[in-house]
Amino acid sequence: MATSFRAVLSPCIGVCEIDAQGLCAGCLRTLDEIASWGTMGDAERLRLMEAVLPMREAGRADD
């Protein structure tokens, strides 16, 4: 039986500055999300990458 595996990479781009809203200027994660990234499961990482971070990015475009 073949198992499907999809590695979830980090959204970090090396621009590590926390803004007034508490989000990283580079990856748009909170400090808690950054700190827990290594222990998150793939499902939670995917949720952040595919749903949460794009919404945050869209919100920034509206500002």
SEVEX-351670 format. One record per residue (C-alpha): residue in one letter; x, y, z. Coordinates in nm, 4 decimals. Last residue first. Layout:
% SEVEX-351670
<atom><type>A</type><px>X</px><py>Y</py><pz>Z</pz></atom>
...
***
This chain:
% SEVEX-351670
<atom><type>D</type><px>-0.4877</px><py>4.8284</py><pz>0.5288</pz></atom>
<atom><type>D</type><px>-0.6693</px><py>4.5994</py><pz>0.2815</pz></atom>
<atom><type>A</type><px>-0.3446</px><py>4.4335</py><pz>0.1675</pz></atom>
<atom><type>R</type><px>-0.2725</px><py>4.3489</py><pz>0.5302</pz></atom>
<atom><type>G</type><px>-0.6021</px><py>4.1676</py><pz>0.5610</pz></atom>
<atom><type>A</type><px>-0.5222</px><py>3.9617</py><pz>0.2519</pz></atom>
<atom><type>E</type><px>-0.1937</px><py>3.8553</py><pz>0.4119</pz></atom>
<atom><type>R</type><px>-0.3727</px><py>3.7586</py><pz>0.7322</pz></atom>
<atom><type>M</type><px>-0.6263</px><py>3.5553</py><pz>0.5355</pz></atom>
<atom><type>P</type><px>-0.3435</px><py>3.3848</py><pz>0.3413</pz></atom>
<atom><type>L</type><px>-0.1719</px><py>3.3000</py><pz>0.6728</pz></atom>
<atom><type>V</type><px>-0.4792</px><py>3.1407</py><pz>0.8310</pz></atom>
<atom><type>A</type><px>-0.6061</px><py>2.9148</py><pz>0.5537</pz></atom>
<atom><type>E</type><px>-0.3380</px><py>2.7275</py><pz>0.3585</pz></atom>
<atom><type>M</type><px>-0.0236</px><py>2.7724</py><pz>0.5674</pz></atom>
<atom><type>L</type><px>-0.1942</px><py>2.7791</py><pz>0.9075</pz></atom>
<atom><type>R</type><px>-0.4218</px><py>2.4859</py><pz>0.8324</pz></atom>
<atom><type>L</type><px>-0.1301</px><py>2.2981</py><pz>0.6786</pz></atom>
<atom><type>R</type><px>0.0745</px><py>2.3432</py><pz>0.9950</pz></atom>
<atom><type>E</type><px>-0.2171</px><py>2.2238</py><pz>1.2076</pz></atom>
<atom><type>A</type><px>-0.2654</px><py>1.9121</py><pz>0.9939</pz></atom>
<atom><type>D</type><px>0.1088</px><py>1.8402</py><pz>0.9827</pz></atom>
<atom><type>G</type><px>0.1336</px><py>1.8244</py><pz>1.3594</pz></atom>
<atom><type>M</type><px>0.2756</px><py>2.1108</py><pz>1.5570</pz></atom>
<atom><type>T</type><px>0.5866</px><py>2.0494</py><pz>1.7695</pz></atom>
<atom><type>G</type><px>0.8371</px><py>2.2405</py><pz>1.5588</pz></atom>
<atom><type>W</type><px>0.5919</px><py>2.5207</py><pz>1.4838</pz></atom>
<atom><type>S</type><px>0.5231</px><py>2.5867</py><pz>1.8545</pz></atom>
<atom><type>A</type><px>0.7502</px><py>2.8880</py><pz>1.8937</pz></atom>
<atom><type>I</type><px>0.6540</px><py>3.0414</py><pz>1.5589</pz></atom>
<atom><type>E</type><px>0.2833</px><py>2.9963</py><pz>1.6287</pz></atom>
<atom><type>D</type><px>0.3188</px><py>3.1472</py><pz>1.9770</pz></atom>
<atom><type>L</type><px>0.5169</px><py>3.4425</py><pz>1.8373</pz></atom>
<atom><type>T</type><px>0.2380</px><py>3.5027</py><pz>1.5869</pz></atom>
<atom><type>R</type><px>0.2841</px><py>3.4070</py><pz>1.2237</pz></atom>
<atom><type>L</type><px>0.2773</px><py>3.6607</py><pz>0.9383</pz></atom>
<atom><type>C</type><px>0.5823</px><py>3.5041</py><pz>0.7662</pz></atom>
<atom><type>G</type><px>0.8077</px><py>3.8058</py><pz>0.7107</pz></atom>
<atom><type>A</type><px>0.6646</px><py>4.0895</py><pz>0.9206</pz></atom>
<atom><type>C</type><px>0.6053</px><py>3.8495</py><pz>1.2113</pz></atom>
<atom><type>L</type><px>0.2724</px><py>3.9211</py><pz>1.3725</pz></atom>
<atom><type>G</type><px>0.2070</px><py>4.0773</py><pz>1.7143</pz></atom>
<atom><type>Q</type><px>-0.0268</px><py>4.3474</py><pz>1.5804</pz></atom>
<atom><type>A</type><px>0.2396</px><py>4.6161</py><pz>1.6422</pz></atom>
<atom><type>D</type><px>0.4887</px><py>4.4257</py><pz>1.4252</pz></atom>
<atom><type>I</type><px>0.7258</px><py>4.1420</py><pz>1.5154</pz></atom>
<atom><type>E</type><px>1.0400</px><py>4.1366</py><pz>1.3036</pz></atom>
<atom><type>C</type><px>1.1981</px><py>3.8217</py><pz>1.1625</pz></atom>
<atom><type>V</type><px>1.2551</px><py>3.8602</py><pz>0.7916</pz></atom>
<atom><type>G</type><px>1.4163</px><py>3.5194</py><pz>0.7304</pz></atom>
<atom><type>I</type><px>1.1553</px><py>3.3898</py><pz>0.4869</pz></atom>
<atom><type>C</type><px>0.9741</px><py>3.1671</py><pz>0.7369</pz></atom>
<atom><type>P</type><px>0.6678</px><py>2.9911</py><pz>0.5917</pz></atom>
<atom><type>S</type><px>0.7992</px><py>2.6600</py><pz>0.7265</pz></atom>
<atom><type>L</type><px>0.7638</px><py>2.3525</py><pz>0.5108</pz></atom>
<atom><type>V</type><px>0.4879</px><py>2.0985</py><pz>0.5442</pz></atom>
<atom><type>A</type><px>0.6056</px><py>1.7663</py><pz>0.4064</pz></atom>
<atom><type>R</type><px>0.3423</px><py>1.5786</py><pz>0.2106</pz></atom>
<atom><type>F</type><px>0.3356</px><py>1.2027</py><pz>0.2369</pz></atom>
<atom><type>S</type><px>0.0925</px><py>0.9721</py><pz>0.0595</pz></atom>
<atom><type>T</type><px>0.1349</px><py>0.6108</py><pz>0.1629</pz></atom>
<atom><type>A</type><px>0.1430</px><py>0.3404</py><pz>-0.0996</pz></atom>
<atom><type>M</type><px>0.0000</px><py>0.0000</py><pz>0.0000</pz></atom>
***
